Amino acid sequence: MAKILTLNLGSTSSKIALFDNHTCMISETVRHSVEEVSGNVEEQTAFRLKVVIYFLESHNITSFDAVAARGGLLKPMAGGTYLINDTMTADLKISKYGTHASNISTLLGGRLSKEYNIPAYIVDPVVVDEMIPMTRMTGLQQIERRSIFHALNQKAVARNYAERIHKSYEDLNLVVAHLGGGITVGTHAYGQVVDVNDGLTGEGPFSPERAGSLPADQLARLVIEEQLTTKDVATLLSKKGGFVSHFGTTDAIIIEQKAQNGDQKARLAYEAMAYQIARSIAAASVYFNGKADQIIITGGLAYSNLLVNMIIERVKFIADVTVMPGEKEMEALTAGVLRVINQEEQPKVYE
């Protein structure tokens, strides 16, 4: 029996849990004020460490076998479970590849690893990149497509589906659509996500927050006319697009209620988003010549029967659809570490 301390630190909350194998024994979500999370990397690491120590002490937890931490913004890497090492933490301390709350999860994992003399790991971070040259290439030599997506949840639900049908994830061809504040659709070919949209600022369906793919000339004209900086553009595409742009809210429940109460613009927005998701799913299946083994729909928006049914109606000709709503990130992080502990896979090394 292995006890795993699992850490998933967000921008305004800290999710901490103790697992006994796959069973969650204790779990807490600690909310933080803006002031508490406004410090630099070093200050944030120290603050979040106090939160974790309080969790351990309040539940009389004195030992555990490993730490599972949410992976931060690192250099692109293949999917899998990675041992947290000094090279990884050095990159995160200077925010070499960007700043995000998940960086602190990894840094804390490294800190606890040394203090408790146990291994600490990250699992399928958002920078997982398994794209191939054909899917990465664009029509401009200066620009390549990049892989930024919900790797942890996409791979977790894909593995879960494979287990349900008593097959290996590495033996299946799947299309997985994660529907949340951002939307990503991945082509999972025998365990590798060979194609996926950049779910942060680049492409794909619009979502409650993201602008999604846009006509390049109109976007360029907007940037020039409004004299937007690079930061302005990133914010516009990742935080002020989608429902925020059209309705001033990220709350899909409100928009769905409006649609069901006869609001024509809200209905159109839901139909347009569903259409763009379905189109992305169909495009993702082209890698398999349209012969995917299964389509999986997951994420918070997958709880919406209205949205999901709109999507299924358009993609059911490709393959059967399995709906696995929500996100089980804590379970996915723990499962990745247990695969290493149980010698089902080898830990990877960040270099």
N, C-alpha and C positions, 0 to 999 in steps of 0.2 A: 504494500500500500504506500503510495507516494503522496505527500502533502505539498501542495503548490500554492505559493502566495502570488496572486495575480493582480497586476496593476494596470489600470487604464485611466490615465489622467487627461481630462479635457481642459478646455480653456477656462471654464468656470466651475468645474467639479472634479472630484477625485473618486473613482470607483475602485474599491479594494475588496478582495475576496480571498478566502482560504478554501481550497478544494482538497478533498480526500479522493484521489484519483479523479473521476469525472463528476463526483458529487460535491456540490457547493455546500460547505458547512456553515460559513458565515459570510455575509456580504453587506457592505455599506456604501452608500453614495454620499459624500460630503460636499456640500455646496460652498462656494467661496465668493466673497464680494470682489468687486472690481479692484479695490485697493489691495486686497490680499494677493492678487495674481498679477500685479502690475510691475513687479521687480524684474531684474535681469535674470539670465540663466542661473547664475550662481545663487542669487537670492531666492529664486523660485525653487531650486533644488533643495535648499535648506528648509524652506517653508513646507514643501510637500513631504519632506522626510519626517518632519515633526508630526504631520497628519498620519503618516503610515505608522510611526512609532506609537502614537496614541492608540491607533487601531489595534496594534499587537498587544500593548499593555492592557488595554481595557477588556480584551478577550483572553488574557492570560496565555497568549501564544508565545512560546519560548523557542520553538524550533520548527523548521520546515525543510523540505528536501531540495527545493529549487524555486526560482522566481520566474514568472512569465510576465513580461512587460510589453506594453504597446510599442511598436517600433516607430522611431522618429524619422525625420527627413534626412535620409542618407543618400549615398550615391546609388544609382539604379542597380538592382540585384535580382537574381532568380528567386522564385518563391521557395519557402521552406522555413526551417527553424534555425536561427543563428545564435551562436554563443556571444554574449556581450563581452567584448574585449576592450583593451586600452585604445586600439585604433578607432573603434566605433565611438567610444565616449569622447575621445579627443576631437573628432569631427563635430560632435554634437555640442561640446562646450563652446566652440566658436561659431556655432550655427552655420557651418560651412555650406550646407545645401538648403538652408532656409530655417525660419523660426516657426515652431509649432509646439503646442502643449505636449504632444506625444514625445517630443525630444526629452522632456523631463522624466517621463516614464522610464525610458531607456537608461538615462543617467542614474535614476534612483535604483533601478535593477542592478546596475554595475556597483553602486555603493553598497547595497545590501549583500551582494555576492561576496564582496571582500570582508564585510563585517561579520557575516555568518559562515564564511568559508564554504559556500555552496555555489553551484552554477546558476547563472541567470541567462535568460534567452529572450529574443524577440521572435515573433512569428508573422510571416507574410505582411510586412509593412506596406504603406501606400505606394512606396517607390518600387515595388516588384515590377520588373521589366523582363518579359519573356517574348517580346515581339520579335519578329523575324525581318530581315531586310526588305522583303516584298511588302509587308504591311506597314513598315516604318517610312518608306520613301514617299516624298511629295513631289509636286511639280515645280518646286523651287529648290535649287541646290543648297541654298543657305538655311533651309528649314526642314527638320525631320519631325514626324509625329512622335509623341512621347507617351509613355505609359504611366498615368497617375489615376488610380482607381481604388475601389473598395476591395482590395485584394483579400484582406482577412476574411470578410464575410462572404465574398464570392466563392473563395476556395473552400470555406467551411461548409456552405450549403451544398456545394458540388460533391464534397466528400460524404456529407450526410445522405444525399440522394443515392450515391453509389452504394453506401452501406445498406440502405433500404432495399435495394434490388439485388444485394449480395454480389456486387461486382466491385472492381477496383476503379478508383477515380482515373487512374492512368490508362484504363481500357475503354474510356468513353469519350464521345464527342458531344459537348454540351454548349448551349448558349445560356449564359447567366445574366440576368438584368437586375441590378440593384437600384431600387427606387427610393430615394431619400431627398434630403436637401439638395444633393447633387445626384445625378443619374449616370450610371456607367453600365455598358453592355459589353460583356467579354466573350470571346471565342475560346473555349477551353478544349484544346485538341490533345487528347491523351495526357492530361495533367499539366499542360502548358498553356498559358493564356497568350496565344500567338497574335491576337488582335484585340484592342479595346480602345474606347474613346478616352481622351483626356477629360476626366470628370471635374476638373477644377476650373480651368479658364478657357479651354480650347475648343471643344467640339461635342457633338452629340445632341441629344434632346434637350430642350430647355426644361427647367425644373422649378420648384418653389423659389430657389435662389439664383440659379445659373441661367445665363443667357443662351447657352448652347451654341450650335453652329449658326453663323451669321453671314450674310453676303459681304465678302471681303471689301469690295469697293465702298459700300455704304458705311461700314465700320471705319475704314480709313478716313473717309470724309468727315465722319462724326468726330474722330480724334483730332483732326486738324481744325475743324470749325470751333470746337469747344476747348481747344488747346489743352488736351488731357495729357497728364504725365503717365509714365509707365505704371506707376502705382495706382493712378486714377483708373486706368484701363482694367487692371487686374481686379480692382474693387467692383467696377461696373459689371464685369463679366461673371465674377464669382459670388458677389453678395447683393448686387442690385438688379439682377436680371430676373427673368421668369415671372412668377407671381408678384414679386416685390415691385418689378417695373410696372406691371399692369394693374395691380390692386393695392400695393403698399403693404403687403403682408406675406410672410412665409407660411402662414397657417393654411395648409391644404384642406383641412376640415371645414374652415369657413368658406372657402371657395366652392367646395363640393356642396355644402348646404345651399349656397346661393344658386348653384346650377340646378339643384333639385327643386328649388323654389321658383324657378322660371327666369332667373337672370340669364339673359342670352349671352352676354360677354363671358360670364363665368362658365357657362356650358361650352362655349366655343373654345375657351382656354383649356378645359379638361379634354375635349375631343382632340385639340391640336397636340397637346402633350402626349396623349395616348397614341395618336397617329405617329408622332416622331419616335416614340419608344418602339412601336411595332416596326416601323421602317428600319430602325437600328438593329432590331432582332433579326429581321429578314436579311439585312446586309451582313450581319455576323455569321449567318448560316451559309453564306456563299462559299466560305472557306471549305466547308464540307460538301460542296456542290448541292447545297440545300437539303442534305440528308443528316441532320442532327439527330442524336439519340433522344434528346429531351431538351426542352426549354424550361428554365427555372426562373421564377420571378420572386424576388426577395426585397428586404428593406421595409422601412416604416410605411411607405405609401402602398405597399402590397396589402395592407389591411383594408384598403378601399375597394370594395366590391365593384363600385361603379367604374373606377379606373382600370382595374384588372380585367373586368369583363370586356371593356372596350378594346384592350390590348389583345386578349385571347381570340376575340372574334376575327382579328386581322392576321394572326400568326398560326392558328391551329392547323392550317394546311401544311405547315412545315414539319411540325412534330407535336407530340403531346406536351401539355404544359403542367408543370408542378408549381404550386404556389407555396412558398415558405416565408411568411411575413415576419417582419421584425429583424432585429440584429441580435445575435448571441455572441458578442465579441469576447466576453470573459470566458465563456465556454470554449470558444475557438482558440484563444491564446493558451488556455490550459491543455487542450487536446494536442496542440502542436508540441508542447513540452513533453507531454506523456508519450507521444510517438518516439521521441528521442530516448526518454528514460526506459521505455519498453523495447528499445532497440528495433523499432519498426522502420526507423530512418536514421541516418547519420546527421549530427549537427553540422551546419555549414559555418565557414569562417569568413568574417568580414575582413577584407584586406585593402 
